[in-house]
Every structure is written in C-alpha cells, then in structure tokens.
Amino acid sequence: MMPRPRELAPLAVCALLAGSPSGLLAHDGPPFPIVSDRVAGSYQVDVWTDPDSTDDGSAGGQFWVMLEPVDRARALPDDTGVTVAIRRSGSDEAWQTARAEQIAGRISRQFAALVMDHEGRFDVRVEIDGGLGSGRAEAWVDATYDLRPPPIMLVVYLLPFLAVGVLWMKLLIRRRRALRP
C-alpha cells in the first residue's frame, strides 16, 4: 500500500533534520600554500592559509606553518616558536600578531588564527625563533568573505523540490485510485 502524503511529512522533516545545517557550517574551502619550501635562517618553511574575512571579530584568517631544519641531521629544538603577523598591504598600520600553537604536540606543525576584518590583500610575516636561530618568511594573501549562503537558505532551496515531490505523489495516488475497480 502506498503511503499517504500526510504520512510522508514526518519522514521529510526527519530527512531535513538529519542533514542538519550545522554540518554545513563545518565546510570551508581547502587551505592553500602561500610559502613553499622557503629557507628562512636554519629552517625550511611552508605556510598554508585559509584567509576568510569576518565582520564579527572572529579569527577567520587561519595559518598552518610547517617547519623542518635545513640540516636534516638536526632535529627541531623544543623551544622553537612561530609568530604569524598580518596587516593590510601597503599600509603603515601595526602588525596584528598571533603566537602559533603546536598541532598534536608536534613542534614541526603549528597553527595560528588572526582576524581579517576586511576583504583585500594582506601582507603575511612568519617569524621563527628557537635553538637553531631565527628566521623570517614573508608573503601576501587575498582575504575574501565566506560566500556560502546562510544555513536557513538550504530549507528555502529545498522547498520547491519538496512541493513538486508532494504534488507528484498526490498525482500517483489519484491515478492508482482511478485504476481500482
């Protein structure tokens, strides 16, 4: 027996809740490299970024710094620290800085997040200091706003498809009833 449209409504609601918009908030474009295999002092540096601008003061500018000693026979000392700094390109404003934190306890992988409060080009400076000396790598990045629609728009976009589905089901049910003797 074919389910009635009224019986399908709770199923549709459950399907919408299962695909909760909170899962959509977790997706953000993949990070990309702005510095690759650059020698800075005694360190070989790679910097990856996901430069999202925000209006709410949250730190959307994310930076991953990967370090290796140039001399592979040596290990990175435990006191090796990284500072990431940004400022609007071409300006004399003060650098906004953040001390990077180790990722999963690995000194060779560090992460910092900074507030990028507008779209446009930012100068990026990564400073390394530790037992192998100091080093600096510089680059730039273009920050953009996260252009994904708000999660509520998912519901708005799905409504026409759900309406067509309900109308189609009504049509199929009406035809089936008409064919019964």
C-alpha positions in Angstrom: 0.0 0.0 0.0 1.3 3.4 -0.9 1.9 5.8 2.0 -0.3 8.9 2.1 1.3 12.4 1.8 0.4 13.1 5.4 2.5 10.0 6.4 5.4 11.2 4.4 5.6 14.6 6.1 7.3 13.4 9.3 9.7 11.5 7.1 10.6 14.6 5.1 11.1 16.6 8.4 13.4 13.8 9.7 15.4 13.9 6.5 15.8 17.7 6.8 16.9 17.4 10.4 19.3 14.6 9.6 21.0 16.8 7.1 21.4 19.5 9.8 22.8 22.9 8.6 25.3 22.6 11.5 27.3 20.2 9.3 27.3 22.8 6.5 29.0 25.3 8.8 32.0 23.0 9.2 32.9 23.1 5.5 35.2 25.8 4.4 37.3 25.8 1.3 40.6 24.0 1.5 43.7 25.8 2.7 46.3 26.6 0.1 50.0 27.3 0.2 51.4 30.8 0.2 55.0 29.8 1.1 56.5 26.6 -0.2 60.0 25.1 0.7 61.4 28.5 1.6 64.6 28.7 3.6 64.4 31.1 6.5 67.5 31.1 8.6 68.2 27.5 9.6 64.6 26.4 8.8 62.7 25.3 5.7 59.2 26.8 5.9 55.9 26.0 4.3 52.8 28.2 5.1 49.3 27.2 4.2 46.3 29.5 4.8 42.5 29.8 4.7 42.1 33.6 4.6 38.4 34.3 5.4 37.4 37.9 6.3 34.8 38.3 9.1 32.7 41.1 10.4 32.0 39.6 13.8 35.6 39.8 15.1 36.2 36.0 14.8 39.6 34.9 13.7 38.8 33.7 10.2 42.4 34.1 8.9 43.9 30.7 9.6 47.6 29.8 9.0 49.4 26.5 9.2 53.2 26.6 9.5 55.3 23.5 8.8 59.0 23.6 9.8 61.9 21.4 9.1 65.6 22.1 9.8 67.6 22.9 6.7 70.2 20.5 8.1 68.2 17.3 8.2 70.7 15.7 10.5 69.5 18.0 13.3 66.1 18.0 15.0 63.9 21.0 15.8 64.5 22.1 19.4 61.5 22.0 21.7 61.8 25.8 22.2 61.1 26.6 18.5 58.3 29.1 18.3 56.4 30.7 15.5 54.7 34.1 15.3 52.4 34.9 12.4 51.7 38.6 11.7 49.4 40.2 9.2 48.5 43.8 8.1 46.7 45.4 5.2 49.1 45.5 2.2 50.6 48.9 1.5 49.7 50.4 4.9 51.8 51.5 7.8 49.4 50.2 10.4 50.6 48.0 13.2 51.1 44.3 12.5 48.4 42.1 14.1 50.3 39.1 15.6 49.5 35.7 17.0 51.7 33.1 18.6 51.3 29.8 16.7 50.4 26.7 18.7 51.7 23.2 18.1 49.3 20.8 16.3 49.0 17.4 18.0 52.2 18.2 20.1 54.4 18.4 17.0 56.9 21.2 17.0 57.2 20.9 13.2 53.4 21.7 12.7 52.0 24.9 14.1 48.7 26.8 13.8 47.7 30.5 14.3 44.4 32.3 13.6 44.0 36.1 13.1 41.1 38.4 12.5 40.9 39.6 8.9 38.3 42.3 9.2 38.0 43.3 5.5 38.4 41.9 2.0 41.6 42.6 0.2 45.3 41.9 0.2 47.2 41.3 3.4 50.9 41.1 4.0 51.9 38.0 5.9 55.0 37.6 8.0 56.1 34.4 9.7 58.9 34.7 12.3 60.6 31.6 13.7 62.8 31.7 16.8 64.4 28.7 18.6 67.6 26.8 19.3 68.6 26.8 15.6 68.4 30.6 15.5 65.8 32.9 13.9 64.2 33.2 10.5 61.5 35.1 8.7 59.3 34.3 5.7 57.1 36.8 4.0 54.2 36.5 1.6 50.8 38.0 0.9 47.3 36.7 0.6 43.9 38.0 -0.6 41.2 37.7 2.0 37.6 37.2 1.0 34.3 36.8 2.8 33.0 33.3 3.1 30.4 33.4 0.3 28.3 30.4 1.4 24.6 31.2 1.9 23.3 31.1 5.5 22.1 27.6 6.5 18.4 28.6 6.5 18.7 29.1 2.8 19.1 25.3 2.4 15.5 25.0 3.5 14.4 27.7 1.1 16.2 26.0 -1.8 14.7 22.6 -0.9 11.1 23.8 -0.6 10.3 23.8 -4.3 11.6 20.3 -4.7 9.6 19.0 -1.8 6.5 20.7 -3.1 7.0 19.1 -6.6 7.5 15.7 -4.8 4.3 16.1 -2.8 2.3 17.1 -5.9 3.8 14.1 -7.8 2.9 11.7 -5.0 -0.7 13.1 -5.0 -0.9 12.6 -8.7 0.3 9.0 -8.5 -2.1 8.2 -5.7 -5.0 9.7 -7.6 -4.2 7.7 -10.7 -3.9 4.5 -8.7 -7.3 5.0 -7.1 -8.8 5.8 -10.5 -7.5 2.4 -11.8 -9.1 0.4 -9.0 -12.4 -1.4 -9.9 
